Amino acid sequence: MPLNENIPKVVHKSKNILNTEIKTKYKTLESAIEVHLLDGSYLTWEQLKSYIPKFVDATWGIKESYTDEEAEDILIRMFKGEHLPGSLETFKFTFLVKGLSYIGVSHYLRHRQITFSSVCTGDRPLAQEDVVVPESIVNCPELYKRYIATCDEQKKIYKELVDSGEVSTMDARYVLPKSTYQQYYMSMDWLTLVKVVKQRIDREIQPKEDNLVAMHMWAEILRVYPKLKSLHLIDIDQENKFYQMNARKERSTNLYLPEPQDDKFEYRSDDFVYNKHREDLMGTHKNPKSIFQQIYDFLKEKWSSDEKAD
């Protein structure tokens, strides 16, 4: 098509890539993570009661209506696994997850049944992205200063490459750290959600970033479905049978000494990369109680406390 400078100019959303000022906030990873269950993205308890009884009884097709007590009983039984699991695939949840690094999201991307919508790195001014830093690194003052200096230099190189007009932002972004602050929308059905949370709350193999996202997700579910608290569908301190079976095999992830709930097999101290528990690896100037431990304690209480739904 011919060039025509007289047609109206299109104002693109990616117009601010060039010549942007470098701005960076360094945030402690554990504190930065937020998970929000989006309003309108899930069915309320009453909405579930309106159709789940008919769905689980469809085999017999007898009843056309249910009393509130009957519907409540069927719903509870469904969550407890006493009905065919297909009903658990009929309702979904969409979460906004903030504060993830690219490392953290790569773990959740492995769950193929989660639908993602994410910020793009190709058409935004990445020189202004914040950086998330694990608390253990923050607790090593001298090394943390060098970490900040390194990230600052990476951003300067990125900006110079983009502003040169000779390198596309698509290529320039490869110089940036994997620890920039990101946010993602994650949508999944109930069966996927439970599987994801149970896998990612494990503290033997999964990193803290995974643990926190999963724990926050479940706290959000219990906020809107408080009746599930008494069912104890997920234990925040659940055992990791896979870890227990494989900790002394050559293909296991053996970094730390086992947590109390998994300390149920014989092992040598040199079976592990670090002859320490994970919470002992918190830097050279660690606090009496880590941020992760404080959040874990708080969420453990939320999982069991009596609350009303919003």
C-alpha positions, 0 to 999 in steps of 0.5 A: 500500500502507498505511503500517505502522510495525510491519513489520521495518525494512530496513537499506539499504546506502546508509544512511550518506549523511547526516551523514557526515564529510568525508575526502579523500586527494589521490593522484598519479594516475600512482601511484594506478592499479592493475590486477588480473586477478581470480583465477578470471576467466580460463582458465589456459594448460592449460585453453586447451590442453584445448579450443582445438585441438578448436575450431580444428579443428572444420571438419575434425572429425577428431581427438578427442585431441591430444598436449601438443606438438600442443596447445601448437603450436596454442595458439601459432599461435592467438595469432599469428593463424594460426587463424580468429579466432573462437577468440580470442572464446571466453575472457575476462578480468576486471580490477579497475581502481583509481584511475581518474577519471571522465575516464579511465573515459569513454575506456574506456566507448567500447569497447562490447565491455567489460562494466563493473561500477562503484561508484555515485555515487547511494547512497554517502557521496561526501564521503569519496571521495579525489581523484586529481591528475596529477603535472604539477599536483602539480608546480605548488605554488601552483596545486596548493594552489588545486586542493585548496582548490577540491575541498575547497569542492566537497565542503563544498557537496555535504555541505551540500546532502545534509545539508539534507534538501532536495536528493537526493544524486542532484542534489548529486553534480553539484557534485563534481570529475570527478577523484575516485578510482574503481574499476571491474570490466572484463570482455572477451574476448581480441580486445577486450583486444588491441584496447583495449591497442593503442589505449590505449597510444598516447602521441601522442593518448591521455592518461597515464591510458589508457596506464597502465591498458592497460600494466598490463593487458598486464603482468597478461596476461604474468604469467599467460601468460608464454609470450606474451612471446616472441611480442611480440604488442604493442609498448609503443612501437608506431607510431601510423599514424593519428596519422602520417597525420592529424597535419597535418589539421584534425581531428587531436589535435595537442597535442605534438611526435611521440614518436620512434617517430612522428617520420616525417613532415614538420611545422612546430613550430606544427602543435602546441598545445605545441611540446614533447613530452608529458613536457616538460609536467610542471609548474613544479617537475618531477622529472628523471624523471616518475612516468609515465616510471618506471612506463613503464620498469618495465612495459616491462621486465616486458613482455620479462623472463623470468618464471614464471606464478603 
